[in-house]
């Protein structure tokens, strides 16, 4: 295990324990979350060594790395992803004409395949060997690390629920910002630890997903991180469907990985309430940060 004693965004050493949670998805290990008093970034620490993180993804239920649904949850996830993929590509075209797209953390390549069909020249980065093999079986230009991508510049970069997984925040943002053309757009989707569903479920909120999620952002910490890399935030967009899926998982975690009909009802009600609250606060379960260079 490695202990993070310094905030990677602001450099502060003033960290305090926010809560303790566990890996409800796989190992059941307990992990503390600490928050920076200065910029409010929350981090999983202590956490597994970087070279040990891969084993926490070796579950058939880790859905973004698997191509075929095997459970009701997986089927719901696939159906929602099919719907959101189209909306994501439409969002890109509001800011960039079809050009060169880099999807960092492309998983099994579903989004890249759709983007390619819509006219984008696509590149993907995916560290998981299993997911990368699935993506590469249908796409060209899929690489294990960003260092291997033979692309000096691109007009759009996407990270769909990926930044919270990367061990080195600053290096990753530096690499990506350097490859973004002047006037290019980066789209960063992350869970929002200040959402109403997060505050309600607390340690059992599925958006924490420790230790796979190393960082837990709110709007303040994300905006500060983007500013450090000369990326100008132009819009923050809600991901309203996330509240429903995350609340279902959270109900399951709260009740010993069991979910009955009353649990489904509670989850739907909680997600609806979270989205209603966010109409006033802006604190949706997940947010897409749209920034330009």
N, C-alpha and C positions, 0 to 999 in steps of 0.2 A: 504494500500500500504506500502511496505517496501523499504527503500532507501539503496542501496549498496554504501558505502563510501570507502571501502578498496578492492583492487584487491585480489581475492582469490588465484591467482597464485603467485604473487610476493610480496604481502603485501603493495604495494604502495598506498598512498592516493592521488596521483597526477592524477586525472581523469578530462577529459574535454568532453564537449558535442560534439559528432561527427555529429549527425543528429537527427531529429525527424520523426517518422513514425507512422503508425496506424495499428490496427488489421483489415486489409482489409478482412480477411477471415470470421469474425464473428461479433464482437461487434462495430467496427469502433472507438474504443477508441484510443487516442493518447498516445504514449510512447516514451520517449527520449532514445537514445543510448549514453552511455559514454565509452570512450576509456582510457585505462591505458597508461600513457606516458612512463612507464618503459618497460613493456612486450608486449604492444599493444593488450591485450585482450579487446574486446568490450563487454559491458554488457547492458542488458535492466534494467534501473533503473530510477525512482522507478518502482517497479513491484508489482503484486498482492502478498498477503501473501501466504505462501506455501499451507495452507489449503484451499485456494480459487482458486488455479490454475486449479483444475479439471473441473470447469464449462466452462473454455475456450476451452475444448476439446469436449463439448457436442453439436457438430454440425454433422448432417448426412454427411456433406461434408468433415469431417476430415477422410481422406481415409485410413490411416494405422490402424484405429480402427474399420473399417467396412468391412464386408466380401463380399457384393454384390455391383457391380457398378450400379449407378442410373443415371449418367450423362455421356456425352461424355468425359469430363475430367477424370471421375472416370474409365471409360473403358480404356482410354489411360494409366492411371496410372497402372491398373491391368495388362495390356498387357506388359508394360515395366517391371513391377515387376516380372512377370513370367520369362522373359528373364534374368533379372539380378540375380535372385535367383540361377539359375544354375551356372552362372559365379562366384558368391560369394562362393559357395561350392567348385568349382574347385580351387579357390584362396586359400581356407583353406588347401587343400591337397598339395599345393606347399610347405607348411611350416610344416604341421603336418599330420601324418597318422591318419586314422579314430580312434578317441579316445573319450574323454569326452568333450562335447561342452556346454558352457553356453552362451545363447543369452540373453543379458541384454536389456530389452525393446523389447520383442518379438512380440508385437502387437497381431494379430490374429493367429500367429504361422505358417505362410506360409513357411518361411525359415526353421524353425525347422522341419517341416514335411518332406521337401525335404532332409534335412541333415540326418534325421533318416532313410529315404529310402536308403540313400547312405552309411549307416553303422555306423553313429555316435550315441553315447549314449548321448541323449539330455536333457538339462534342460533349462527352460526359466523363466525370471522375467518380469512381466507386471503389472504395477500399476492400469491401467484402468480396472475396473470390467467388463465392457462390452466386451472389446477386450480379456481379460483373459478368460472369459467364452467361447468365440468362440474357442480360442486355446485349452483350457482344455477339450472341447468336443471331440477332436480328438487326444490329446496328454496327456501323463503322465508327471509329474514333471514340472508343471507350477505354479509359486508362485507369490504372490503379492509384496513381498519385498525380497531383497537378504538375509536378516537375516533368512528367513524361508527355504532357500535352504539347504537340508541336504547333502551338497557336500563340502568336505574339499579342494579338488584340482581338476583342470581340465587342459587339454592340450591346449584348445583353448577357447577364449572369444571373442564374437562379440558384437559390438554396431553399428547398422546400423541407422544412423541419430537419435541418442538417447542422446548422451552426452550433446548436446546443450539444452536439456530439463530438466536436473537434477538440483534441487536447490542447492545441496551441492557437488560441484566438487571434493574437496579434499577427503571427506569421501567416495564418490563413487569410485574414483580411488584407494584409499587405500584398500577398501573391495575387489575390483576386482583383484588388484595386489597380494593381500595376498592369493587368491584362485588359482592363476596361478602357475602351476608347473615350476620348474627350466627348462629352455629351451622351455617353453610354449610360445604361440603367442597370442597377442591381436590385433584385427582389429577394428579400430575406424573410422567410416565414418561421416564426418560433412560438412556442407556448408562452402564455402570459401569466406569470406567477401572481399578478395582482388581480386576476379575473375573479368574478363572484363565485364561480364554481371551484376555483382553487382555494379561495378563502373558506368556503363551506366544507370541502372535503379534507382540507389540511394534509396530514401525512399520507392519507390514502388517495390523494388526487393523482390520477393516472398521468397527468402531464409532467409529473416529477420524474418518473421512469428511471430511477437510479439503478445502477451506476452508468447506464448508457447515456443519460443526460448529465453532462458534466457542469453545465452552466444553466442558470434559470434566470431569464431576463424579465425586467419590466421596461416600460417605455423610457424611463430616465437612463438606465444603463445602456440600452440599445442605441439610443440617440447619441450618447456620448461616444460609444465605440465607433459609430459611423463617422462622426465628426473628426475623430483622430486620424481617419484615413481619407480626409478631404472628400467625403461622400455626403452630399447635401440631401437631407430627407425632404421629399416633396409630398409624400402622402403615406398615411397609415390606413390599411384596409382590414376590416374584420373577416375572420374565417368562422362564420356562424355555425356551420355544420360540426365543427370540432367540439363544440360544447356538448352535443348529443353523444358522440362516440366516447369522448373522455368521461362523461358522467356515467355512461353504462359501465365502462371499465372500473371507474371509481367505486360504484355500488358493488361490483363484483369483489373488488379488493377489500372493501369495508366488511363484507360478509363472508370471509374465509374462502374467497374464490368461487362463491356460489351466487347465482343470479336467478331469482324466481320472478314470477309475473309482477308481484308488488315492487320488486326491485327495478324492473323495467319502467314501471309507472313513475316511481320516485325519480329515476334518472331523467326521464323525459320532462318531468315537471321542473327539476332542478336546472336542466339545460335551458328550458324556456325562460325561467326566472333570470338566469345568468345573462341571456341575450337581452332581455327587457331592461335589466339594470344597466347593461353596457350602452344602451341607447343614450343614457344620460352621462355616464362616466367615461365611455370610450374603452373600458377595460374588458374586451372580449376574450374568450378562452384562448384563442390564438390570433396573432396579428401578422400581417404582411407589411414589412417596411420597404417602401419604394424610394430609392435614393439614386441620384445622378452624380456623375463625375464632372 
